[in-house]
Amino acid sequence: MASISKIGADLRKFALGYPEAWEDFPWEHSVVKVRKKIFVFCDNDGNKSLSLTVKLPDSGDDAIEMDQCEMTGYGLGKAGWISARFEKGEKIDVKMLKDWINESYRAVAPKTLVKKLQP
């Protein structure tokens, strides 16, 4: 099993692979934006935990049923944002998290950029 910090780095690299994606650090958190809009918050506390916040308009209802997930605070949950936290030693489904990042990008990015992606 990969370390939490390696998984976090892999997810960050994956998110930055989207058209016009770039990293920023508002509020001392690592986020990935498309143009000026955040589509993923991804933080890890050394190798102790991994936190991911994404906009999931399609799969959010299923995600929220997971023990690691909750609606994002600050009113973002009402807009479809889900926060997930994984602790060291937990099995982390990296493919699922990449699917979530993909869904979040598609929900936030301008349609002209989404059209450049594979279906």
LINBELDA-V282757 format. One record per helix or strand of 2 or more residues. SS is the DSSP state (H for helix, E for strand). FROM is the first residue (numbers start at 0). LEN is the number of residues. If there is no record, write none. Layout:
ss->{SS SS}
from->{FROM FROM}
len->{LEN LEN}
This chain:
ss->{H E H E E E H E H E H H}
from->{3 20 25 30 36 48 59 68 76 80 93 110}
len->{13 4 3 4 8 7 4 3 3 7 15 4}
